[in-house]
């Protein structure tokens, strides 16, 4: 009998895979430890139009690694961000619950930090003006920074001034020269979409007023791991963050995270609060101290905690396919709701096409009349659900399940039921 010479800690290390030249996008150390391999997948926000149905799609590895040194979970950058974000299919305003969330955020920021007509608010990755519109309505000078011209145009139509540019040190310097300096500088779910973290956070340092505040929201890596949210991993999301890793990144650029809040959005997010490192008016909160301790207790500052995520993902795939196979064998109609990026990761990783899901629907007119990348599942208006009366409706943006189930409550008339695939398959009557 052979006895392993490895310690229990070493035996639980993630799988090691050395890819020449693949280095951490924050600390530049070599990336050698696999977090999860989701196979090959097309870009998840690139819907397929009718004229392209007979054309091939480009697939890229969807393989996340964890840095041994700073514990940033990340993907390699296979595509120039300009190819992803110059014309973008995601419009934030099509989610009622998300609009309610950012409206509450605006009121909270105005009250907590005393923002007024003499303040300057800047949002990076401002999309279609979904959040800044509430600051504009409150009479607070606001500016959006958004690389996608098609969604920036919608923001301008709402009365939200917007610069069409990628945010970083150069664009922040230009904004500063143009007279902009942020008292509140914020972003919603943008940090994951930044390939050059040091350029982005360095730009925030430049644009922030001496007494100003940064807030950034992002899905919390600890929740992603605990609740098996692997479908939030896709090519447009380059990085996945814990609070401790985010603190290291901001500290490297002279910024300090002084507070953190847990949010229910996107399956469990955190909102970080940052300021200049020497801003003595903002001491570290008890919540920040407690979050750092919780993440350390969860093992996020070592490698062992990252070792079993991949197998849990594979088991989720097996269970979803088992459910769909049985439903189809029983002659059930299955449709989808939504066409989000996370849904495309799920469908492509699991190999689900029209053999399992007949069609999906989405409120976003930009996606209606198109097909999902890879799976080629057609996208219709929500009315299609009531025309076809499916037995099961798979909720692809599961983070919005309560909103969607409320909107589609009339499916009970024919006994339709909702299927939530993450963290595991759940059928809701």
Secondary structure, DSSP 8 states (H G I E B T S, - for coil): -----S-HHHHTS--B---TT-B-TTT--B--EEEEEEEEE--TT--B-GGGTTS----EEEEEEE-TTT--EE----S-HHHHHSS----GGG-HHHHHHHHHHHHHHHHHHT--TT-EEEEES-TTSTTHHHHHHTT-EEEEE-S-HHHHHHHHHTT--EE-S--SHHHHHHHHHTT--EEEEEEES-GGG-S-HHHHHHHHHHHEEEEEEEEEEEEBHHHHHHTT-GGG--TT--EEB-HHHHHHHHHTTTEEEEEEEEE-GGGSEEEEEEEETT-TTS---HHHHHHHHHHHHTTTTSSGGGSSHHHHHHHHHHHHHHHHHHHHHTT--EEEE---HHHHHHHHHHT-STTT---EE-S-TTTTT-B-TTT--BEE-THHHHHH--SEEEESSGGGHHHHHHHTGGGGGGT-EEEE-SSS-EEE-
